Amino acid sequence: MRIESCDTGSRLRTNSVSGVKSARIELMRVFNFSAGPAMMPQEVLERTQAELLDWQHTGMSVTEVSHRSKEFVACAARTEELLRQIMGIPENYKVLFIQGGGFGQFAAVPLNLTKPGDVVDFVLTGQWGIKATQEAKKFGVEVKVVADEKGSGYTTVPAQSSILPTPGAAYLHYTPNETIGGVEFGFIPETGELPLVADLSSTILSRPIDVSRFGVIYAGTQKNMGPAGMAVVIVRDDLLDRARPDTPSIWNYQKMAQADSMVNTPPTFSIYLLGKILEWIIEQGGLEGMALRNRTKAQTLYSFLDASDFYSNPVASDARSWMNIPFLTPAPDLNKQFVVEATAAGLTNLAGHRSVGGMRASIYNAMPQAGVEALIEFMKEFERVNA
């Protein structure tokens, strides 16, 4: 059984036109369920391809033009403008484009918001939150875990009433969506005057969000925003003057804000592609349209899993991610077989994270409903043969 998304792989075809033979490469596309680098909208890739050799009549690729050129400065400004428009970012927030991805921000946040000896609060619902605490501890702060779902094997989120911030803490950090475990918060924690910091890598641009509830939002771009290597940071103005003197300039929020994210040569191609993706999101109906699209995909797959006696999902029903859906067959050997056969069928990168095994379908913005339906059809056939 093979399921194809505009076919799979690549194939050399020979055509005969007026007696002349010519060869061309027909490009194929799979349904890519990777957690990141993730599937990108095909329309965006095609538009990028069309202007890659000669961008804005410069005679150069966007990857070749100077970041100081008027064309690229305008491109970066346009990307920021679109992000502000789509997310409803208030005027008292800065938008930064920073290298190092989301992982780099595990260190950048304490460098920008604390001094040695400060207390920082963390809510842990999975491995990325744990990694963020490990980085924070390197900078002489006292890490307090105010809620930890380890007891459930990180398949749950804490009750909102159980998250009690430490008086006088520098900030509270949480991970709204834990990519590895497929666990997602259905609420934004209440922290009062304490700045709330969120690693929004897996959920940014997937639905509307009230930015004003946060002190800092950061997100790696490799899921809903483009290729890997860049983080988008949204930081409230009153938090810009807290960076330690030894904070590297490229991670210093205030310096980056003052330089329009160009303290150094910025990740130009990532900024350009983010702009293209934001234009695509507007065409899909903005974040309201993305929310409808993503909710429908998730509900379709969860409904199938819940009705199956063969497949299972380990996450509590009130903590299920829209973006990352882990699932299991009845046996480890069948899990491995499933991944191999699914890949051959054009459904790629379904292996679960190496730390948890099983399968995981990451269905970010670019994954169409047809991809989810193709996966379910494959799952039905796999169950029929192996049950």
C-alpha positions as CSV (number, residue, x, y, z in Angstrom):
1,M,0.0,0.0,0.0
2,R,1.5,3.4,-1.0
3,I,-0.1,6.8,-0.2
4,E,1.3,9.7,-2.2
5,S,1.3,13.4,-1.7
6,C,2.0,14.7,-5.2
7,D,3.8,11.4,-5.4
8,T,6.9,10.5,-3.4
9,G,10.7,10.5,-4.1
10,S,11.9,11.7,-7.5
11,R,11.6,10.1,-10.9
12,L,13.3,10.7,-14.3
13,R,10.9,10.8,-17.1
14,T,11.6,10.8,-20.9
15,N,9.1,12.6,-23.2
16,S,9.0,12.6,-26.9
17,V,7.8,15.8,-28.5
18,S,7.9,16.2,-32.3
19,G,10.3,13.3,-32.4
20,V,12.8,14.9,-30.0
21,K,13.4,13.1,-26.8
22,S,13.9,15.2,-23.6
23,A,14.4,14.2,-20.0
24,R,13.0,16.0,-17.0
25,I,12.9,15.4,-13.3
26,E,9.5,15.2,-11.8
27,L,9.6,16.3,-8.2
28,M,7.6,14.3,-5.6
29,R,6.3,15.3,-2.2
30,V,5.7,13.1,0.9
31,F,3.5,13.8,3.9
32,N,6.2,14.8,6.4
33,F,5.2,14.3,10.0
34,S,8.6,15.5,11.4
35,A,8.6,17.4,14.7
36,G,11.2,19.7,13.2
37,P,12.6,20.7,10.8
38,A,8.9,20.3,9.8
39,M,6.9,20.3,6.7
40,M,6.5,23.7,5.0
41,P,3.6,25.0,2.9
42,Q,4.2,23.9,-0.7
43,E,2.9,27.2,-2.0
44,V,5.6,29.0,0.0
45,L,8.3,26.7,-1.3
46,E,7.1,27.2,-4.9
47,R,7.1,31.0,-4.5
48,T,10.5,30.9,-3.0
49,Q,11.8,28.7,-5.8
50,A,10.4,31.1,-8.4
51,E,12.4,34.1,-7.1
52,L,15.4,32.3,-5.7
53,L,17.9,33.3,-8.5
54,D,16.7,36.9,-8.9
55,W,15.1,38.4,-5.9
56,Q,13.4,41.8,-6.4
57,H,15.3,42.3,-9.6
58,T,18.6,42.5,-7.8
59,G,20.2,39.8,-10.0
60,M,21.0,37.9,-6.8
61,S,19.3,35.4,-4.5
62,V,17.9,36.6,-1.2
63,T,20.7,34.5,0.3
64,E,23.3,36.6,-1.4
65,V,22.1,40.2,-0.8
66,S,23.6,42.3,2.0
67,H,21.6,42.4,5.2
68,R,22.2,46.2,5.1
69,S,20.8,46.6,1.6
70,K,17.6,48.6,1.3
71,E,15.8,45.6,-0.2
72,F,16.6,43.3,2.8
73,V,16.1,46.0,5.4
74,A,12.6,46.4,3.9
75,C,12.1,42.7,3.9
76,A,12.9,42.3,7.6
77,A,10.7,45.2,8.5
78,R,7.8,43.7,6.5
79,T,8.3,40.4,8.2
80,E,8.1,42.0,11.6
81,E,5.1,44.1,10.5
82,L,3.2,41.0,9.4
83,L,4.0,39.1,12.6
84,R,2.7,42.0,14.7
85,Q,-0.4,42.2,12.6
86,I,-1.2,38.4,12.7
87,M,-0.4,37.9,16.4
88,G,-1.8,41.2,17.6
89,I,1.5,42.1,19.3
90,P,1.1,45.3,21.4
91,E,3.3,48.3,20.7
92,N,5.1,47.9,24.0
93,Y,6.7,44.7,22.9
94,K,9.8,44.2,20.8
95,V,10.2,41.5,18.1
96,L,13.6,40.0,17.7
97,F,15.1,37.6,15.2
98,I,17.9,35.8,16.9
99,Q,20.2,32.9,15.9
100,G,20.5,29.8,18.1
101,G,17.0,28.5,17.9
102,G,14.8,27.9,20.9
103,F,17.5,26.0,22.8
104,G,19.7,29.1,22.7
105,Q,16.9,31.0,24.6
106,F,17.1,28.5,27.5
107,A,20.3,30.4,28.3
108,A,19.4,33.8,26.9
109,V,16.3,34.2,29.1
110,P,18.2,34.0,32.5
111,L,21.0,36.1,31.1
112,N,18.5,38.8,30.2
113,L,16.1,38.6,33.1
114,T,18.2,37.7,36.2
115,K,21.2,38.4,38.3
116,P,23.1,35.7,40.2
117,G,21.2,34.6,43.3
118,D,17.7,35.3,41.8
119,V,14.9,32.8,42.1
120,V,13.3,31.6,38.9
121,D,10.2,29.4,38.8
122,F,9.6,26.5,36.4
123,V,6.6,24.4,35.5
124,L,7.7,21.0,34.2
125,T,5.6,18.9,31.8
126,G,8.3,17.3,29.8
127,Q,11.8,17.1,28.5
128,W,12.1,20.6,27.0
129,G,11.1,22.2,30.3
130,I,13.7,20.1,32.1
131,K,16.4,21.1,29.6
132,A,15.5,24.8,30.2
133,T,16.1,24.3,33.9
134,Q,19.4,22.7,33.3
135,E,20.6,25.7,31.3
136,A,19.2,28.2,33.8
137,K,21.2,26.5,36.6
138,K,24.4,27.4,34.9
139,F,23.9,31.1,35.6
140,G,23.9,31.1,39.4
141,V,20.1,31.3,39.9
142,E,18.0,29.3,42.3
143,V,15.7,27.2,40.2
144,K,12.4,26.4,41.9
145,V,10.1,23.8,40.3
146,V,6.6,25.0,41.3
147,A,4.8,22.2,39.5
148,D,6.2,18.9,38.1
149,E,4.1,16.3,36.2
150,K,6.8,13.6,36.6
151,G,4.4,11.4,38.5
152,S,2.3,10.9,35.4
153,G,5.2,10.2,33.2
154,Y,4.7,13.7,31.8
155,T,1.3,12.8,30.2
156,T,-0.6,15.5,32.1
157,V,-0.5,19.2,32.9
158,P,-1.0,20.7,36.4
159,A,-4.2,22.2,37.5
160,Q,-4.0,26.0,37.1
161,S,-4.7,26.4,40.8
162,S,-1.7,24.3,41.7
163,I,0.8,26.7,40.0
164,L,1.9,29.0,42.9
165,P,4.6,31.4,41.8
166,T,7.4,32.2,44.3
167,P,7.1,35.8,45.7
168,G,9.9,37.9,44.4
169,A,10.9,35.4,41.6
170,A,12.5,36.9,38.5
171,Y,10.0,35.1,36.2
172,L,8.0,31.9,35.7
173,H,8.9,29.7,32.7
174,Y,6.7,27.0,31.2
175,T,6.4,25.1,27.9
176,P,2.9,25.4,26.5
177,N,3.4,22.4,24.2
178,E,5.9,19.6,25.0
179,T,6.8,18.3,21.6
180,I,8.2,15.0,22.6
181,G,5.4,13.9,24.8
182,G,2.5,15.6,23.0
183,V,1.4,17.4,26.1
184,E,-0.2,20.8,25.8
185,F,-1.7,23.4,28.2
186,G,-5.3,24.4,27.7
187,F,-4.7,27.6,29.7
188,I,-2.2,30.4,30.3
189,P,-0.9,30.3,33.9
190,E,-1.8,33.2,36.1
191,T,1.4,34.9,37.5
192,G,0.2,38.3,38.6
193,E,3.1,40.8,38.4
194,L,5.6,38.1,37.8
195,P,6.8,38.0,34.2
196,L,5.6,34.9,32.4
197,V,8.1,33.3,30.0
198,A,6.9,30.8,27.4
199,D,8.7,28.5,25.0
200,L,6.1,28.6,22.3
201,S,8.1,26.8,19.7
202,S,5.5,24.2,18.8
203,T,2.3,26.3,19.0
204,I,3.2,29.8,17.8
205,L,1.1,30.8,14.8
206,S,-1.2,27.8,15.2
207,R,-4.0,29.7,16.8
208,P,-4.7,33.2,18.4
209,I,-2.9,34.0,21.6
210,D,-3.0,37.0,24.0
211,V,0.5,38.2,23.8
212,S,-0.1,40.8,26.6
213,R,-0.3,37.9,29.1
214,F,3.4,37.3,28.7
215,G,6.7,39.0,29.6
216,V,8.7,37.0,27.0
217,I,7.7,34.6,24.3
218,Y,10.3,32.7,22.3
219,A,10.0,30.1,19.6
220,G,12.3,28.2,17.4
221,T,11.3,28.6,13.8
222,Q,11.6,25.0,12.5
223,K,8.0,24.0,13.2
224,N,5.5,26.6,12.1
225,M,7.8,29.5,11.0
226,G,10.3,28.2,8.5
227,P,13.7,26.5,8.5
228,A,15.8,25.7,11.6
229,G,18.4,28.0,13.1
230,M,16.5,31.1,14.2
231,A,14.3,32.0,17.2
232,V,11.7,34.7,17.3
233,V,11.6,36.5,20.6
234,I,8.8,38.8,21.7
235,V,9.7,40.7,24.8
236,R,7.9,43.4,26.8
237,D,9.7,46.8,26.9
238,D,10.0,47.0,30.6
239,L,12.1,43.8,30.7
240,L,14.8,45.1,28.2
241,D,17.1,46.8,30.7
242,R,17.8,43.7,32.9
243,A,20.5,41.9,31.0
244,R,23.7,41.0,32.8
245,P,26.8,43.0,31.6
246,D,28.4,39.8,30.3
247,T,25.4,38.7,28.2
248,P,26.6,38.0,24.7
249,S,25.6,40.9,22.4
250,I,23.8,38.7,20.0
251,W,21.6,37.4,22.8
252,N,21.2,40.7,24.6
253,Y,17.5,41.7,24.1
254,Q,18.1,45.4,24.5
255,K,21.0,45.5,22.1
256,M,19.2,43.5,19.5
257,A,16.1,45.6,19.8
258,Q,18.2,48.8,19.4
259,A,19.9,47.3,16.3
260,D,16.7,45.9,14.7
261,S,18.0,42.4,15.2
262,M,21.2,43.3,13.3
263,V,23.9,43.4,15.9
264,N,25.5,40.8,13.6
265,T,24.6,39.4,10.2
266,P,21.1,38.0,10.9
267,P,19.7,34.8,9.5
268,T,18.5,36.4,6.4
269,F,17.0,33.4,4.6
270,S,15.0,32.5,7.7
271,I,13.6,36.0,8.1
272,Y,12.7,36.1,4.4
273,L,10.9,32.7,4.6
274,L,9.1,33.7,7.7
275,G,7.7,36.6,5.8
276,K,6.5,34.2,3.1
277,I,4.9,31.9,5.6
278,L,3.1,34.9,7.3
279,E,1.7,35.9,3.9
280,W,0.4,32.3,3.5
281,I,-1.2,32.4,6.9
282,I,-3.1,35.5,6.0
283,E,-4.3,33.7,2.9
284,Q,-5.6,30.8,5.1
285,G,-7.7,33.2,7.2
286,G,-5.1,34.3,9.7
287,L,-4.7,32.7,13.1
288,E,-8.5,32.0,13.3
289,G,-8.2,30.1,10.1
290,M,-5.2,28.2,11.3
291,A,-6.9,27.3,14.6
292,L,-9.9,25.8,12.7
293,R,-7.5,23.9,10.4
294,N,-5.4,22.6,13.2
295,R,-8.3,21.7,15.6
296,T,-10.0,19.8,12.8
297,K,-6.8,17.8,12.0
298,A,-6.2,16.9,15.6
299,Q,-9.8,15.9,16.3
300,T,-9.8,13.7,13.3
301,L,-6.7,11.8,14.4
302,Y,-7.7,11.6,18.1
303,S,-11.2,10.4,17.2
304,F,-9.7,7.5,15.2
305,L,-7.2,6.6,18.0
306,D,-9.9,6.7,20.7
307,A,-12.1,4.4,18.6
308,S,-9.3,1.9,18.0
309,D,-8.6,-1.2,20.1
310,F,-5.2,-1.5,18.3
311,Y,-3.7,1.9,18.7
312,S,-3.4,4.0,21.9
313,N,-2.5,7.5,22.9
314,P,-0.8,7.9,26.3
315,V,-1.7,11.6,27.0
316,A,-4.5,12.6,29.3
317,S,-7.5,13.8,27.4
318,D,-7.4,17.3,28.8
319,A,-3.7,17.7,28.0
320,R,-3.6,16.6,24.3
321,S,-1.5,18.6,21.9
322,W,-3.0,19.8,18.6
323,M,0.5,19.7,17.1
324,N,2.2,16.5,18.2
325,I,0.2,13.3,18.6
326,P,2.1,10.3,20.0
327,F,0.6,6.8,19.5
328,L,1.4,3.1,20.0
329,T,0.6,-0.2,18.6
330,P,0.2,-3.2,21.0
331,A,3.9,-4.3,20.7
332,P,7.3,-2.6,20.3
333,D,8.2,-4.7,17.3
334,L,5.0,-3.6,15.6
335,N,5.9,0.0,16.3
336,K,9.2,-0.4,14.4
337,Q,7.4,-2.2,11.6
338,F,4.8,0.5,11.4
339,V,7.4,3.2,10.9
340,V,9.2,1.3,8.2
341,E,6.1,0.6,6.2
342,A,4.7,4.0,6.7
343,T,7.9,5.5,5.3
344,A,7.6,3.3,2.3
345,A,4.1,4.5,1.8
346,G,5.1,8.2,1.7
347,L,4.3,9.0,5.3
348,T,7.6,10.0,6.7
349,N,9.3,10.8,10.1
350,L,6.6,9.1,12.2
351,A,9.1,7.5,14.6
352,G,8.6,8.8,18.2
353,H,11.4,10.6,19.9
354,R,14.3,8.3,20.8
355,S,13.6,8.8,24.5
356,V,10.0,7.5,24.4
357,G,9.8,5.4,21.3
358,G,6.5,4.5,19.5
359,M,5.2,6.9,16.9
360,R,4.5,10.6,16.8
361,A,2.6,12.5,14.2
362,S,3.5,16.2,14.2
363,I,0.8,18.0,12.3
364,Y,1.9,21.6,12.3
365,N,0.3,24.4,10.2
366,A,1.6,23.1,6.8
367,M,0.3,19.6,7.2
368,P,-3.0,19.4,5.2
369,Q,-6.1,17.6,6.3
370,A,-5.4,15.2,3.4
371,G,-2.2,14.1,5.2
372,V,-4.0,13.2,8.3
373,E,-6.6,11.3,6.4
374,A,-3.9,9.5,4.4
375,L,-2.2,8.5,7.7
376,I,-5.5,7.1,9.1
377,E,-6.1,5.1,5.9
378,F,-2.6,3.6,6.3
379,M,-3.2,2.9,10.0
380,K,-6.5,1.0,9.2
381,E,-4.7,-1.2,6.7
382,F,-1.8,-1.8,9.0
383,E,-4.2,-2.8,11.7
384,R,-6.1,-5.1,9.4
385,V,-2.9,-7.0,8.5
386,N,-1.3,-7.1,11.9
387,A,-4.1,-7.3,14.5
